[in-house]
Amino acid sequence: MSTAVSEIEAKIRALSLDDKADLIRFLIAELDGPPDADVEGAWLKEALRRHREVVEGKVQPIPGERVFANLRARLKR
């Protein structure tokens, strides 16, 4: 690790938890790049499609509690 990175790491360790969380959010956004202009529209279209499938009886919804219980069980493996 370079000296500059070591100095930055030391400064980060001195930050409050809130400041560290803000820094992490900033860094993730920086790595992700600019947001896709169509992302909101794409999610809305997908949500409407999924809702229509439930209403039409093509799929059966799964209660959130069951989904999370299954995920927790899978992560323990």
Secondary structure as UniProt FT lines:
FT   HELIX           3..13
FT   HELIX           17..32
FT   TURN            37..38
FT   HELIX           39..55
FT   TURN            56..57
FT   HELIX           64..76
//
